Structure formats: structure tokens, C-alpha cells
Amino acid sequence: MGALEELKAENQQLRKLLNQAQRAGRAVPSRPAPADVAQQLELPDVVRYPLAEFAAGRGHRVPLPESVEEIAEVIGRENAVRLVEGTRPRGRRRWRRQLYVPAEMPEGHRIATLIGLEDATKLSFSHANCILELPSCHGLRKAYLADYVMRLQDQGADEAEIAREIGVEKKTVASLVDEGEYWRPRLQAPE
């Protein structure tokens, strides 16, 4: 089944749930959700989340944006960053990611498969029927990249090899090494 068919099936399932809620006497939204929100249910299939692993491990002292920190209080730091990493940018502001959180989290929902049903349910209790705007966690990404560059440098790689490895110019590697010196004492395993 292709991604479009999965999206259509999930959309039908959400419409059925909405109809059930209407019949149960619950309040119905006064206007339908925008088309962008309906399309957001298609999250990318990411196998590994290095930024989330970094945020929970060595990068536990790196500050997160306020909105991601708020979500992290509910579902944990690693899962909050995993949501950011697993959500595609949409709309005019490509650095922002929008994510609709339904009031009732079905077991097969993409958010549930991304962070687990238990944490997805916690998120739906705290942010039901909300469209979350997830920032790209630029500071965390820079700290992760600086840490990666410092580890390569510690293994004996020179700037040209590092630049080739991560796909940037030498001067970018030099600035990442400078940032790495700032982050080195701050990036340690959690206690």
C-alpha cells in the first residue's frame, strides 16, 4: 500500500472517529481542519533518530526551544526531539514543523508509531486537538554536529576529511571545531 493510500485510509478513520464523537454528544469543531493539517498525518519513515539519542545522552544539557521543552515535560526529552526529527517541514516557513495531535490517539496513528502508544496518549491528553508548531532545534543540531566533528578530530581526521565526511566546506569545519571547544565540557553522559 502506498503512502497516499495509507493517508486516505487514515483520513477515513479520523472522519469515522469524528462522526462517533458527534453522535456521543461531544462538541464539534465549528470549522473543518485545513488541508495542510490533514496532509501532515504523513510523517517520514525514519529508522534512526540520532538527534533524539544525542539529546537524551551526551546532549542532555543543551537547551531546547520553549515549545519543545513543554512537550518534553509530558513525554520526555528524547521523544520530544524524536517528534521534531520525524515531522516534515510544511508551508512557507520551512524551518517550522506543524503537527496535529488528535484528542483520541488510535493505536495505529503515526505519532503512536513514532514515540509509542503510551507517550502518544499522554501527548493527546495534554495537547488534544492542537496543532503544535515544532521548531527545528537549531542549537541542538549545531551541538550535535560540533560534537561529531570533535569526535572525528579526536580519532585523527584532518579538516579536509571531516569536510568530505559531513558534506561541508573546510571553513565550516573550522567553525564547528571552535563550537566543539565550547560544547566539549558541557557534553557529557547523563548522571
CNS distance restraints for C-alpha pairs under 8 A (distance, minus, plus):
assign (resid   1 and name CA) (resid   5 and name CA) 6.17 0.50 0.50
assign (resid   1 and name CA) (resid   6 and name CA) 6.70 0.50 0.50
assign (resid   2 and name CA) (resid   6 and name CA) 6.31 0.50 0.50
assign (resid   3 and name CA) (resid   7 and name CA) 6.15 0.50 0.50
assign (resid   3 and name CA) (resid  42 and name CA) 7.47 0.50 0.50
assign (resid   4 and name CA) (resid   8 and name CA) 6.21 0.50 0.50
assign (resid   5 and name CA) (resid   9 and name CA) 6.10 0.50 0.50
assign (resid   6 and name CA) (resid  10 and name CA) 6.08 0.50 0.50
assign (resid   7 and name CA) (resid  11 and name CA) 5.99 0.50 0.50
assign (resid   7 and name CA) (resid  39 and name CA) 7.59 0.50 0.50
assign (resid   7 and name CA) (resid  41 and name CA) 6.89 0.50 0.50
assign (resid   7 and name CA) (resid  42 and name CA) 6.41 0.50 0.50
assign (resid   8 and name CA) (resid  12 and name CA) 6.18 0.50 0.50
assign (resid   9 and name CA) (resid  13 and name CA) 6.23 0.50 0.50
assign (resid  10 and name CA) (resid  14 and name CA) 6.20 0.50 0.50
assign (resid  10 and name CA) (resid 109 and name CA) 7.87 0.50 0.50
assign (resid  11 and name CA) (resid  15 and name CA) 6.26 0.50 0.50
assign (resid  11 and name CA) (resid  38 and name CA) 7.26 0.50 0.50
assign (resid  12 and name CA) (resid  16 and name CA) 6.26 0.50 0.50
assign (resid  13 and name CA) (resid  17 and name CA) 6.30 0.50 0.50
assign (resid  14 and name CA) (resid  18 and name CA) 6.16 0.50 0.50
assign (resid  15 and name CA) (resid  19 and name CA) 6.20 0.50 0.50
assign (resid  16 and name CA) (resid  20 and name CA) 6.22 0.50 0.50
assign (resid  17 and name CA) (resid  21 and name CA) 6.22 0.50 0.50
assign (resid  18 and name CA) (resid  22 and name CA) 6.25 0.50 0.50
assign (resid  19 and name CA) (resid  23 and name CA) 6.29 0.50 0.50
assign (resid  20 and name CA) (resid  24 and name CA) 6.21 0.50 0.50
assign (resid  21 and name CA) (resid  25 and name CA) 6.63 0.50 0.50
assign (resid  21 and name CA) (resid  26 and name CA) 5.56 0.50 0.50
assign (resid  21 and name CA) (resid  27 and name CA) 7.89 0.50 0.50
assign (resid  21 and name CA) (resid  28 and name CA) 7.78 0.50 0.50
assign (resid  22 and name CA) (resid  26 and name CA) 5.55 0.50 0.50
assign (resid  22 and name CA) (resid  27 and name CA) 6.95 0.50 0.50
assign (resid  22 and name CA) (resid  28 and name CA) 6.29 0.50 0.50
assign (resid  33 and name CA) (resid  37 and name CA) 6.45 0.50 0.50
assign (resid  33 and name CA) (resid  38 and name CA) 7.10 0.50 0.50
assign (resid  34 and name CA) (resid  38 and name CA) 6.80 0.50 0.50
assign (resid  35 and name CA) (resid  39 and name CA) 6.34 0.50 0.50
assign (resid  36 and name CA) (resid  40 and name CA) 6.30 0.50 0.50
assign (resid  36 and name CA) (resid  90 and name CA) 7.86 0.50 0.50
assign (resid  36 and name CA) (resid  91 and name CA) 7.97 0.50 0.50
assign (resid  37 and name CA) (resid  41 and name CA) 7.35 0.50 0.50
assign (resid  37 and name CA) (resid  98 and name CA) 7.73 0.50 0.50
assign (resid  37 and name CA) (resid  99 and name CA) 7.38 0.50 0.50
assign (resid  37 and name CA) (resid 100 and name CA) 6.35 0.50 0.50
assign (resid  37 and name CA) (resid 131 and name CA) 7.87 0.50 0.50
assign (resid  40 and name CA) (resid  88 and name CA) 7.86 0.50 0.50
assign (resid  40 and name CA) (resid  98 and name CA) 7.35 0.50 0.50
assign (resid  40 and name CA) (resid  99 and name CA) 6.49 0.50 0.50
assign (resid  40 and name CA) (resid 100 and name CA) 7.27 0.50 0.50
assign (resid  41 and name CA) (resid  99 and name CA) 7.89 0.50 0.50
assign (resid  41 and name CA) (resid 100 and name CA) 7.69 0.50 0.50
assign (resid  41 and name CA) (resid 110 and name CA) 6.82 0.50 0.50
assign (resid  42 and name CA) (resid 110 and name CA) 7.43 0.50 0.50
assign (resid  43 and name CA) (resid  86 and name CA) 6.37 0.50 0.50
assign (resid  43 and name CA) (resid  87 and name CA) 5.56 0.50 0.50
assign (resid  43 and name CA) (resid  88 and name CA) 6.51 0.50 0.50
assign (resid  43 and name CA) (resid 110 and name CA) 6.76 0.50 0.50
assign (resid  44 and name CA) (resid  86 and name CA) 6.05 0.50 0.50
assign (resid  44 and name CA) (resid  87 and name CA) 6.69 0.50 0.50
assign (resid  44 and name CA) (resid  88 and name CA) 6.84 0.50 0.50
assign (resid  45 and name CA) (resid  86 and name CA) 7.59 0.50 0.50
assign (resid  46 and name CA) (resid  86 and name CA) 6.60 0.50 0.50
assign (resid  49 and name CA) (resid  53 and name CA) 6.34 0.50 0.50
assign (resid  49 and name CA) (resid  82 and name CA) 6.42 0.50 0.50
assign (resid  49 and name CA) (resid  85 and name CA) 6.96 0.50 0.50
assign (resid  50 and name CA) (resid  54 and name CA) 6.04 0.50 0.50
assign (resid  51 and name CA) (resid  55 and name CA) 6.05 0.50 0.50
assign (resid  51 and name CA) (resid  81 and name CA) 7.04 0.50 0.50
assign (resid  51 and name CA) (resid  82 and name CA) 7.54 0.50 0.50
assign (resid  51 and name CA) (resid  85 and name CA) 7.30 0.50 0.50
assign (resid  51 and name CA) (resid 140 and name CA) 7.72 0.50 0.50
assign (resid  51 and name CA) (resid 141 and name CA) 7.05 0.50 0.50
assign (resid  51 and name CA) (resid 144 and name CA) 7.00 0.50 0.50
assign (resid  52 and name CA) (resid  56 and name CA) 6.28 0.50 0.50
assign (resid  52 and name CA) (resid  77 and name CA) 7.78 0.50 0.50
assign (resid  52 and name CA) (resid  78 and name CA) 4.85 0.50 0.50
assign (resid  52 and name CA) (resid  79 and name CA) 6.96 0.50 0.50
assign (resid  52 and name CA) (resid  80 and name CA) 7.88 0.50 0.50
assign (resid  52 and name CA) (resid  81 and name CA) 5.04 0.50 0.50
assign (resid  52 and name CA) (resid  82 and name CA) 5.20 0.50 0.50
assign (resid  52 and name CA) (resid  85 and name CA) 7.53 0.50 0.50
assign (resid  53 and name CA) (resid  57 and name CA) 6.07 0.50 0.50
assign (resid  53 and name CA) (resid  78 and name CA) 6.44 0.50 0.50
assign (resid  54 and name CA) (resid  58 and name CA) 5.62 0.50 0.50
assign (resid  54 and name CA) (resid  59 and name CA) 5.24 0.50 0.50
assign (resid  54 and name CA) (resid  60 and name CA) 7.49 0.50 0.50
assign (resid  54 and name CA) (resid 144 and name CA) 6.87 0.50 0.50
assign (resid  55 and name CA) (resid  59 and name CA) 4.51 0.50 0.50
assign (resid  55 and name CA) (resid  60 and name CA) 5.11 0.50 0.50
assign (resid  55 and name CA) (resid  62 and name CA) 7.38 0.50 0.50
assign (resid  55 and name CA) (resid  77 and name CA) 6.92 0.50 0.50
assign (resid  55 and name CA) (resid  78 and name CA) 6.13 0.50 0.50
assign (resid  55 and name CA) (resid  81 and name CA) 7.23 0.50 0.50
assign (resid  55 and name CA) (resid 140 and name CA) 7.42 0.50 0.50
assign (resid  56 and name CA) (resid  60 and name CA) 5.31 0.50 0.50
assign (resid  56 and name CA) (resid  77 and name CA) 6.23 0.50 0.50
assign (resid  56 and name CA) (resid  78 and name CA) 5.15 0.50 0.50
assign (resid  56 and name CA) (resid 190 and name CA) 7.99 0.50 0.50
assign (resid  57 and name CA) (resid 188 and name CA) 7.78 0.50 0.50
assign (resid  57 and name CA) (resid 189 and name CA) 5.66 0.50 0.50
assign (resid  57 and name CA) (resid 190 and name CA) 6.01 0.50 0.50
assign (resid  58 and name CA) (resid 187 and name CA) 5.11 0.50 0.50
assign (resid  58 and name CA) (resid 188 and name CA) 4.82 0.50 0.50
assign (resid  58 and name CA) (resid 189 and name CA) 4.63 0.50 0.50
assign (resid  58 and name CA) (resid 190 and name CA) 6.58 0.50 0.50
assign (resid  59 and name CA) (resid 140 and name CA) 7.61 0.50 0.50
assign (resid  59 and name CA) (resid 143 and name CA) 7.56 0.50 0.50
assign (resid  59 and name CA) (resid 144 and name CA) 7.39 0.50 0.50
assign (resid  59 and name CA) (resid 187 and name CA) 5.50 0.50 0.50
assign (resid  59 and name CA) (resid 188 and name CA) 7.14 0.50 0.50
assign (resid  59 and name CA) (resid 189 and name CA) 7.83 0.50 0.50
assign (resid  60 and name CA) (resid 187 and name CA) 7.54 0.50 0.50
assign (resid  60 and name CA) (resid 189 and name CA) 7.84 0.50 0.50
assign (resid  60 and name CA) (resid 190 and name CA) 6.64 0.50 0.50
assign (resid  61 and name CA) (resid 186 and name CA) 6.70 0.50 0.50
assign (resid  61 and name CA) (resid 187 and name CA) 6.89 0.50 0.50
assign (resid  62 and name CA) (resid 139 and name CA) 7.61 0.50 0.50
assign (resid  62 and name CA) (resid 140 and name CA) 6.21 0.50 0.50
assign (resid  62 and name CA) (resid 143 and name CA) 7.46 0.50 0.50
assign (resid  62 and name CA) (resid 186 and name CA) 7.92 0.50 0.50
assign (resid  62 and name CA) (resid 187 and name CA) 7.91 0.50 0.50
assign (resid  63 and name CA) (resid 139 and name CA) 7.58 0.50 0.50
assign (resid  63 and name CA) (resid 140 and name CA) 7.28 0.50 0.50
assign (resid  64 and name CA) (resid  68 and name CA) 6.23 0.50 0.50
assign (resid  64 and name CA) (resid  69 and name CA) 5.74 0.50 0.50
assign (resid  64 and name CA) (resid 137 and name CA) 6.44 0.50 0.50
assign (resid  64 and name CA) (resid 139 and name CA) 7.54 0.50 0.50
assign (resid  64 and name CA) (resid 140 and name CA) 6.95 0.50 0.50
assign (resid  65 and name CA) (resid  69 and name CA) 6.08 0.50 0.50
assign (resid  65 and name CA) (resid 135 and name CA) 7.11 0.50 0.50
assign (resid  65 and name CA) (resid 137 and name CA) 6.41 0.50 0.50
assign (resid  66 and name CA) (resid  70 and name CA) 6.21 0.50 0.50
assign (resid  67 and name CA) (resid  71 and name CA) 6.53 0.50 0.50
assign (resid  67 and name CA) (resid 133 and name CA) 7.70 0.50 0.50
assign (resid  67 and name CA) (resid 134 and name CA) 6.87 0.50 0.50
assign (resid  67 and name CA) (resid 135 and name CA) 7.71 0.50 0.50
assign (resid  68 and name CA) (resid  72 and name CA) 6.06 0.50 0.50
assign (resid  68 and name CA) (resid  80 and name CA) 6.26 0.50 0.50
assign (resid  68 and name CA) (resid  81 and name CA) 7.32 0.50 0.50
assign (resid  68 and name CA) (resid 134 and name CA) 6.62 0.50 0.50
assign (resid  68 and name CA) (resid 135 and name CA) 7.48 0.50 0.50
assign (resid  69 and name CA) (resid  73 and name CA) 6.33 0.50 0.50
assign (resid  69 and name CA) (resid  77 and name CA) 7.46 0.50 0.50
assign (resid  69 and name CA) (resid  80 and name CA) 7.76 0.50 0.50
assign (resid  70 and name CA) (resid  74 and name CA) 7.11 0.50 0.50
assign (resid  71 and name CA) (resid  75 and name CA) 6.33 0.50 0.50
assign (resid  71 and name CA) (resid  76 and name CA) 7.48 0.50 0.50
assign (resid  71 and name CA) (resid  80 and name CA) 5.93 0.50 0.50
assign (resid  71 and name CA) (resid 123 and name CA) 7.61 0.50 0.50
assign (resid  72 and name CA) (resid  76 and name CA) 4.36 0.50 0.50
assign (resid  72 and name CA) (resid  77 and name CA) 4.55 0.50 0.50
assign (resid  72 and name CA) (resid  78 and name CA) 7.65 0.50 0.50
assign (resid  72 and name CA) (resid  79 and name CA) 7.19 0.50 0.50
assign (resid  72 and name CA) (resid  80 and name CA) 5.09 0.50 0.50
assign (resid  72 and name CA) (resid  81 and name CA) 7.98 0.50 0.50
assign (resid  73 and name CA) (resid  77 and name CA) 7.37 0.50 0.50
assign (resid  74 and name CA) (resid 119 and name CA) 8.00 0.50 0.50
assign (resid  74 and name CA) (resid 122 and name CA) 6.74 0.50 0.50
assign (resid  74 and name CA) (resid 123 and name CA) 6.59 0.50 0.50
assign (resid  74 and name CA) (resid 126 and name CA) 7.54 0.50 0.50
assign (resid  75 and name CA) (resid  79 and name CA) 6.18 0.50 0.50
assign (resid  75 and name CA) (resid  80 and name CA) 6.53 0.50 0.50
assign (resid  75 and name CA) (resid 119 and name CA) 5.44 0.50 0.50
assign (resid  75 and name CA) (resid 120 and name CA) 7.80 0.50 0.50
assign (resid  75 and name CA) (resid 122 and name CA) 6.80 0.50 0.50
assign (resid  75 and name CA) (resid 123 and name CA) 6.67 0.50 0.50
assign (resid  76 and name CA) (resid  80 and name CA) 6.18 0.50 0.50
assign (resid  77 and name CA) (resid  81 and name CA) 6.29 0.50 0.50
assign (resid  78 and name CA) (resid  82 and name CA) 6.04 0.50 0.50
assign (resid  79 and name CA) (resid  83 and name CA) 6.17 0.50 0.50
assign (resid  79 and name CA) (resid 115 and name CA) 5.77 0.50 0.50
assign (resid  80 and name CA) (resid  84 and name CA) 6.58 0.50 0.50
assign (resid  81 and name CA) (resid  85 and name CA) 6.08 0.50 0.50
assign (resid  82 and name CA) (resid  86 and name CA) 5.85 0.50 0.50
assign (resid  82 and name CA) (resid 114 and name CA) 7.55 0.50 0.50
assign (resid  82 and name CA) (resid 115 and name CA) 7.24 0.50 0.50
assign (resid  83 and name CA) (resid  87 and name CA) 6.03 0.50 0.50
assign (resid  83 and name CA) (resid 111 and name CA) 7.81 0.50 0.50
assign (resid  83 and name CA) (resid 114 and name CA) 7.24 0.50 0.50
assign (resid  83 and name CA) (resid 115 and name CA) 7.37 0.50 0.50
assign (resid  84 and name CA) (resid  97 and name CA) 7.34 0.50 0.50
assign (resid  84 and name CA) (resid 134 and name CA) 6.08 0.50 0.50
assign (resid  84 and name CA) (resid 135 and name CA) 7.29 0.50 0.50
assign (resid  84 and name CA) (resid 136 and name CA) 6.63 0.50 0.50
assign (resid  84 and name CA) (resid 137 and name CA) 7.82 0.50 0.50
assign (resid  85 and name CA) (resid 136 and name CA) 7.96 0.50 0.50
assign (resid  86 and name CA) (resid 114 and name CA) 7.47 0.50 0.50
assign (resid  87 and name CA) (resid  97 and name CA) 6.30 0.50 0.50
assign (resid  87 and name CA) (resid  98 and name CA) 7.60 0.50 0.50
assign (resid  87 and name CA) (resid  99 and name CA) 7.24 0.50 0.50
assign (resid  88 and name CA) (resid  97 and name CA) 6.00 0.50 0.50
assign (resid  88 and name CA) (resid  98 and name CA) 7.92 0.50 0.50
assign (resid  89 and name CA) (resid  93 and name CA) 7.79 0.50 0.50
assign (resid  89 and name CA) (resid  94 and name CA) 5.25 0.50 0.50
assign (resid  89 and name CA) (resid  95 and name CA) 6.39 0.50 0.50
assign (resid  89 and name CA) (resid  96 and name CA) 5.67 0.50 0.50
assign (resid  89 and name CA) (resid  97 and name CA) 4.41 0.50 0.50
assign (resid  89 and name CA) (resid  98 and name CA) 7.07 0.50 0.50
assign (resid  90 and name CA) (resid  94 and name CA) 5.97 0.50 0.50
assign (resid  90 and name CA) (resid  96 and name CA) 7.09 0.50 0.50
assign (resid  90 and name CA) (resid  97 and name CA) 6.01 0.50 0.50
assign (resid  90 and name CA) (resid  98 and name CA) 6.84 0.50 0.50
assign (resid  95 and name CA) (resid 135 and name CA) 6.60 0.50 0.50
assign (resid  95 and name CA) (resid 136 and name CA) 5.83 0.50 0.50
assign (resid  96 and name CA) (resid 133 and name CA) 6.42 0.50 0.50
assign (resid  96 and name CA) (resid 134 and name CA) 5.83 0.50 0.50
assign (resid  96 and name CA) (resid 135 and name CA) 4.95 0.50 0.50
assign (resid  96 and name CA) (resid 136 and name CA) 6.19 0.50 0.50
assign (resid  97 and name CA) (resid 132 and name CA) 7.97 0.50 0.50
assign (resid  97 and name CA) (resid 133 and name CA) 5.59 0.50 0.50
assign (resid  97 and name CA) (resid 134 and name CA) 4.90 0.50 0.50
assign (resid  97 and name CA) (resid 135 and name CA) 6.31 0.50 0.50
assign (resid  97 and name CA) (resid 136 and name CA) 7.37 0.50 0.50
assign (resid  98 and name CA) (resid 131 and name CA) 6.33 0.50 0.50
assign (resid  98 and name CA) (resid 132 and name CA) 5.52 0.50 0.50
assign (resid  98 and name CA) (resid 133 and name CA) 4.61 0.50 0.50
assign (resid  98 and name CA) (resid 134 and name CA) 6.05 0.50 0.50
assign (resid  99 and name CA) (resid 131 and name CA) 5.41 0.50 0.50
assign (resid  99 and name CA) (resid 132 and name CA) 5.05 0.50 0.50
assign (resid  99 and name CA) (resid 133 and name CA) 6.54 0.50 0.50
assign (resid  99 and name CA) (resid 134 and name CA) 7.42 0.50 0.50
assign (resid 100 and name CA) (resid 129 and name CA) 6.86 0.50 0.50
assign (resid 100 and name CA) (resid 130 and name CA) 5.80 0.50 0.50
assign (resid 100 and name CA) (resid 131 and name CA) 4.32 0.50 0.50
assign (resid 100 and name CA) (resid 132 and name CA) 6.20 0.50 0.50
assign (resid 101 and name CA) (resid 123 and name CA) 7.53 0.50 0.50
assign (resid 101 and name CA) (resid 124 and name CA) 5.95 0.50 0.50
assign (resid 101 and name CA) (resid 127 and name CA) 6.53 0.50 0.50
assign (resid 101 and name CA) (resid 128 and name CA) 5.80 0.50 0.50
assign (resid 101 and name CA) (resid 129 and name CA) 5.47 0.50 0.50
assign (resid 101 and name CA) (resid 130 and name CA) 5.51 0.50 0.50
assign (resid 101 and name CA) (resid 131 and name CA) 6.34 0.50 0.50
assign (resid 101 and name CA) (resid 132 and name CA) 7.45 0.50 0.50
assign (resid 102 and name CA) (resid 124 and name CA) 6.13 0.50 0.50
assign (resid 102 and name CA) (resid 128 and name CA) 5.53 0.50 0.50
assign (resid 102 and name CA) (resid 129 and name CA) 4.87 0.50 0.50
assign (resid 102 and name CA) (resid 130 and name CA) 7.26 0.50 0.50
assign (resid 103 and name CA) (resid 124 and name CA) 5.41 0.50 0.50
assign (resid 103 and name CA) (resid 125 and name CA) 6.91 0.50 0.50
assign (resid 103 and name CA) (resid 127 and name CA) 7.77 0.50 0.50
assign (resid 103 and name CA) (resid 128 and name CA) 4.24 0.50 0.50
assign (resid 103 and name CA) (resid 129 and name CA) 5.24 0.50 0.50
assign (resid 104 and name CA) (resid 121 and name CA) 7.49 0.50 0.50
assign (resid 104 and name CA) (resid 124 and name CA) 6.46 0.50 0.50
assign (resid 104 and name CA) (resid 128 and name CA) 7.62 0.50 0.50
assign (resid 105 and name CA) (resid 109 and name CA) 6.72 0.50 0.50
assign (resid 105 and name CA) (resid 112 and name CA) 7.32 0.50 0.50
assign (resid 105 and name CA) (resid 117 and name CA) 7.78 0.50 0.50
assign (resid 105 and name CA) (resid 120 and name CA) 6.77 0.50 0.50
assign (resid 105 and name CA) (resid 121 and name CA) 5.82 0.50 0.50
assign (resid 105 and name CA) (resid 124 and name CA) 6.44 0.50 0.50
assign (resid 106 and name CA) (resid 112 and name CA) 7.65 0.50 0.50
assign (resid 107 and name CA) (resid 112 and name CA) 6.37 0.50 0.50
assign (resid 107 and name CA) (resid 113 and name CA) 7.95 0.50 0.50
assign (resid 107 and name CA) (resid 117 and name CA) 6.29 0.50 0.50
assign (resid 108 and name CA) (resid 112 and name CA) 6.59 0.50 0.50
assign (resid 108 and name CA) (resid 113 and name CA) 6.72 0.50 0.50
assign (resid 109 and name CA) (resid 113 and name CA) 6.39 0.50 0.50
assign (resid 110 and name CA) (resid 114 and name CA) 6.04 0.50 0.50
assign (resid 111 and name CA) (resid 115 and name CA) 6.22 0.50 0.50
assign (resid 111 and name CA) (resid 116 and name CA) 7.53 0.50 0.50
assign (resid 111 and name CA) (resid 120 and name CA) 6.26 0.50 0.50
assign (resid 112 and name CA) (resid 116 and name CA) 4.71 0.50 0.50
assign (resid 112 and name CA) (resid 117 and name CA) 4.53 0.50 0.50
assign (resid 112 and name CA) (resid 118 and name CA) 7.81 0.50 0.50
assign (resid 112 and name CA) (resid 119 and name CA) 7.57 0.50 0.50
assign (resid 112 and name CA) (resid 120 and name CA) 5.12 0.50 0.50
assign (resid 112 and name CA) (resid 121 and name CA) 7.84 0.50 0.50
assign (resid 113 and name CA) (resid 117 and name CA) 6.95 0.50 0.50
assign (resid 115 and name CA) (resid 119 and name CA) 6.34 0.50 0.50
assign (resid 115 and name CA) (resid 120 and name CA) 6.39 0.50 0.50
assign (resid 116 and name CA) (resid 120 and name CA) 6.02 0.50 0.50
assign (resid 117 and name CA) (resid 121 and name CA) 5.98 0.50 0.50
assign (resid 118 and name CA) (resid 122 and name CA) 6.42 0.50 0.50
assign (resid 119 and name CA) (resid 123 and name CA) 6.16 0.50 0.50
assign (resid 120 and name CA) (resid 124 and name CA) 6.17 0.50 0.50
assign (resid 121 and name CA) (resid 125 and name CA) 6.21 0.50 0.50
assign (resid 122 and name CA) (resid 126 and name CA) 6.35 0.50 0.50
assign (resid 123 and name CA) (resid 127 and name CA) 5.76 0.50 0.50
assign (resid 123 and name CA) (resid 128 and name CA) 7.44 0.50 0.50
assign (resid 124 and name CA) (resid 128 and name CA) 4.64 0.50 0.50
assign (resid 124 and name CA) (resid 129 and name CA) 7.69 0.50 0.50
assign (resid 137 and name CA) (resid 141 and name CA) 6.30 0.50 0.50
assign (resid 138 and name CA) (resid 142 and name CA) 6.18 0.50 0.50
assign (resid 139 and name CA) (resid 143 and name CA) 6.21 0.50 0.50
assign (resid 140 and name CA) (resid 144 and name CA) 6.10 0.50 0.50
assign (resid 141 and name CA) (resid 145 and name CA) 6.11 0.50 0.50
assign (resid 142 and name CA) (resid 146 and name CA) 5.98 0.50 0.50
assign (resid 142 and name CA) (resid 176 and name CA) 7.98 0.50 0.50
assign (resid 143 and name CA) (resid 147 and name CA) 6.00 0.50 0.50
assign (resid 143 and name CA) (resid 179 and name CA) 7.58 0.50 0.50
assign (resid 143 and name CA) (resid 180 and name CA) 7.34 0.50 0.50
assign (resid 143 and name CA) (resid 183 and name CA) 6.70 0.50 0.50
assign (resid 144 and name CA) (resid 148 and name CA) 6.14 0.50 0.50
assign (resid 145 and name CA) (resid 149 and name CA) 6.16 0.50 0.50
assign (resid 145 and name CA) (resid 176 and name CA) 7.29 0.50 0.50
assign (resid 146 and name CA) (resid 150 and name CA) 6.13 0.50 0.50
assign (resid 146 and name CA) (resid 176 and name CA) 4.95 0.50 0.50
assign (resid 146 and name CA) (resid 177 and name CA) 6.32 0.50 0.50
assign (resid 146 and name CA) (resid 179 and name CA) 5.98 0.50 0.50
assign (resid 146 and name CA) (resid 180 and name CA) 4.65 0.50 0.50
assign (resid 146 and name CA) (resid 183 and name CA) 7.55 0.50 0.50
assign (resid 147 and name CA) (resid 151 and name CA) 6.20 0.50 0.50
assign (resid 147 and name CA) (resid 180 and name CA) 5.74 0.50 0.50
assign (resid 147 and name CA) (resid 183 and name CA) 7.28 0.50 0.50
assign (resid 147 and name CA) (resid 184 and name CA) 7.21 0.50 0.50
assign (resid 147 and name CA) (resid 187 and name CA) 7.95 0.50 0.50
assign (resid 148 and name CA) (resid 152 and name CA) 6.29 0.50 0.50
assign (resid 149 and name CA) (resid 153 and name CA) 6.11 0.50 0.50
assign (resid 149 and name CA) (resid 162 and name CA) 6.85 0.50 0.50
assign (resid 149 and name CA) (resid 173 and name CA) 7.34 0.50 0.50
assign (resid 149 and name CA) (resid 176 and name CA) 6.83 0.50 0.50
assign (resid 149 and name CA) (resid 177 and name CA) 6.61 0.50 0.50
assign (resid 149 and name CA) (resid 180 and name CA) 7.40 0.50 0.50
assign (resid 150 and name CA) (resid 154 and name CA) 6.05 0.50 0.50
assign (resid 150 and name CA) (resid 177 and name CA) 6.27 0.50 0.50
assign (resid 150 and name CA) (resid 180 and name CA) 5.92 0.50 0.50
assign (resid 151 and name CA) (resid 155 and name CA) 6.35 0.50 0.50
assign (resid 152 and name CA) (resid 156 and name CA) 6.69 0.50 0.50
assign (resid 152 and name CA) (resid 157 and name CA) 5.70 0.50 0.50
assign (resid 152 and name CA) (resid 162 and name CA) 6.93 0.50 0.50
assign (resid 153 and name CA) (resid 157 and name CA) 4.93 0.50 0.50
assign (resid 153 and name CA) (resid 158 and name CA) 6.46 0.50 0.50
assign (resid 153 and name CA) (resid 159 and name CA) 7.85 0.50 0.50
assign (resid 153 and name CA) (resid 162 and name CA) 7.73 0.50 0.50
assign (resid 157 and name CA) (resid 161 and name CA) 5.98 0.50 0.50
assign (resid 157 and name CA) (resid 162 and name CA) 6.39 0.50 0.50
assign (resid 158 and name CA) (resid 162 and name CA) 6.31 0.50 0.50
assign (resid 159 and name CA) (resid 163 and name CA) 5.98 0.50 0.50
assign (resid 159 and name CA) (resid 170 and name CA) 5.99 0.50 0.50
assign (resid 159 and name CA) (resid 173 and name CA) 6.28 0.50 0.50
assign (resid 159 and name CA) (resid 174 and name CA) 7.24 0.50 0.50
assign (resid 160 and name CA) (resid 164 and name CA) 6.25 0.50 0.50
assign (resid 160 and name CA) (resid 170 and name CA) 6.09 0.50 0.50
assign (resid 161 and name CA) (resid 165 and name CA) 6.10 0.50 0.50
assign (resid 162 and name CA) (resid 166 and name CA) 6.25 0.50 0.50
assign (resid 162 and name CA) (resid 173 and name CA) 7.06 0.50 0.50
assign (resid 163 and name CA) (resid 167 and name CA) 5.59 0.50 0.50
assign (resid 163 and name CA) (resid 168 and name CA) 4.99 0.50 0.50
assign (resid 163 and name CA) (resid 169 and name CA) 5.57 0.50 0.50
assign (resid 163 and name CA) (resid 170 and name CA) 5.59 0.50 0.50
assign (resid 163 and name CA) (resid 172 and name CA) 7.87 0.50 0.50
assign (resid 163 and name CA) (resid 173 and name CA) 6.14 0.50 0.50
assign (resid 164 and name CA) (resid 168 and name CA) 6.75 0.50 0.50
assign (resid 164 and name CA) (resid 169 and name CA) 7.95 0.50 0.50
assign (resid 168 and name CA) (resid 172 and name CA) 6.35 0.50 0.50
assign (resid 168 and name CA) (resid 173 and name CA) 7.16 0.50 0.50
assign (resid 169 and name CA) (resid 173 and name CA) 6.60 0.50 0.50
assign (resid 170 and name CA) (resid 174 and name CA) 6.29 0.50 0.50
assign (resid 171 and name CA) (resid 175 and name CA) 6.37 0.50 0.50
assign (resid 172 and name CA) (resid 176 and name CA) 6.15 0.50 0.50
assign (resid 173 and name CA) (resid 177 and name CA) 6.11 0.50 0.50
assign (resid 174 and name CA) (resid 178 and name CA) 6.42 0.50 0.50
assign (resid 175 and name CA) (resid 179 and name CA) 6.26 0.50 0.50
assign (resid 176 and name CA) (resid 180 and name CA) 5.87 0.50 0.50
assign (resid 177 and name CA) (resid 181 and name CA) 6.34 0.50 0.50
assign (resid 178 and name CA) (resid 182 and name CA) 6.77 0.50 0.50
assign (resid 179 and name CA) (resid 183 and name CA) 6.25 0.50 0.50
assign (resid 180 and name CA) (resid 184 and name CA) 5.69 0.50 0.50
assign (resid 181 and name CA) (resid 185 and name CA) 7.78 0.50 0.50
assign (resid 182 and name CA) (resid 186 and name CA) 7.64 0.50 0.50
assign (resid 183 and name CA) (resid 187 and name CA) 5.91 0.50 0.50
assign (resid 184 and name CA) (resid 188 and name CA) 7.80 0.50 0.50
